[in-house]
Amino acid sequence: MKEFPPIGAIIAAKGDKDLNRYAPGFQTQNCKNVVYDNIIIHHALGMGFLFERTENIKILNSGVYTRDGSDRYISSTADATHFANCKGDILIENCRIESMLDDGTNVHGTYVKIDDIVNEYTVRIALHHFEQMGFQFADKGDEVWFIQKPSPKRGVVNEVVKVKFINEKYSELTFKNKIPTTLSKEDILENKTWNPTFTMRGCQVTKHRARNAMIKTPLKIVIEDNYFSSDMSSIGLRGETFKWYESGAVGEVIIKNNHFVDCAHGGTDDAVLWVSPKLNKDFNQSEIYDSNIIFENNVIESFNSRIVWIDRLDGLIFRNNTIKQTKTSKSLFPNAPLFDIFNSKNISISNNKVEGFVENTKINADNASKKTLNTKNNKGIN
């Protein structure tokens, strides 16, 4: 450790990295029309609810949290809910999610790399995170986006007509139409067919490590009427080809009527809303990635001043929100602005009210973002 924990701290050990997620509470694969209603998970050695290639999912009136009155500190040792390459509609409603060692929810697809171009119709692909080994990226009939460096934009769409499984890391995909002649190794593919709409409503997500919600899907996302308190950013939107290879640049997000309390309190420099793709060095690091977010009618109570931190976003409407400074703790990063905006366009910040913060109530934007930045009728924002 760089420094010792303080006397009186609680230390939790969850075992070897390769083995510490081996037993989800509920694991659901290749299913359809799944409902978990009034299901409580007090402990799981891995994800609480884990879904892969499943269509139409509801988690209702349920929870992942330690038993009330128990002296246990940890519910699930990883994400409370996790959805990998699902489709249809996902709904999490009226749930209590607490005390896990990772995100409240994580919704994503999977990027795979081109490992070899076999012929003008066929490529060999590779999975790149050890926890994805053996995962089924695509099946016959799935549509796939080709994403060719240096641009992160989704390119041509092609339909899979044959899948040849080689081993847990490699597969061959044969397509209906010829692949792009400019395709090269290290370009990536994203499954277009297996993406869901997502709604989280009326939930309480608190007392845990990491983010309340990490969402990566191009289809509609609605996060409303929730109570959030987070160790890191509350809502994260991050597709990435750097470590986990989780795909899903967003295209329609509505975040409204939520109550955020002392988010990003864990010691790292994070924001309530964090939009930050992380693509490897072969990709353009300033090109637009995500788009179309509405963040409205929320109440944010925070001792930290950093509220919004965005990069490579086209379209944010941040309106009618109330931001209040709390005295729960000293600001961890007192020089952080309320808004940090980079490589973005069409950002609108209007009719918001800031109470309590005196210093650093500013909007920080780089020159590219300032060109289309619109601010009006805000109180307490410089």
Secondary structure by P-SEA (a helix, b strand, c coil): ccccccccbbbbbbccccccccccccccccccccccccccccccccccbbbccccbbbbcccccccccccccccccccccbbbcccccbbbbcbbbbcccccccbbbbbbbbcccccccccbbbbbbccccccccccccccbbbbbbccccccccbbbbbcbbbbccccbbbbbbcccccccccccccccccccbbbbbbcbbbbcccccccbbbbcccbbbbcbbbbbbccccbbbbbcccccbbbbbccbbbbcbbbbccccccccccccbbbbbbbccccccccccccbbbbcbbbbbccccccbbbccccbbbbcbbbbbbbccccccccccccbbbccccbbbbcbbbbcccccccbbbbccccccccccccccccc
